[in-house]
Amino acid sequence: MFASNKVRGGVARYESQLERDFYLLLEHDPHVITFQPQPVEIPYLDGAFKERYIPVIIPEYTSIEAVR
C-alpha cells in the first residue's frame, strides 16, 4: 500500500513495482493535485466479446500546461 495525501482515503493499492514508482512520481510532482488508482471500469465490445478496460490511474493536474 502507498500512503499519499493526494489520494482520496490517503492510501493507494498497487499491483506492481512500476505502478508504485509511478505513484511516487505523482506524489512529488507539484503539478499533480490528486490521483485515483483504478478509478473506473469501462465496458466495451470486441467483436462479439464483452470486455472491460480499467485505467491504472487518472491524475488531476493544476492545468493543461502542466501536462505538456
Buried (B, 14 or more C-beta within 10 A) or exposed (E): EBEBEBBEEEEBEBEEEEBBEBBEEBBEBEEBEBBBBBEEEEEEEEEEEEEEEEEBBEBEBEEEEEEE
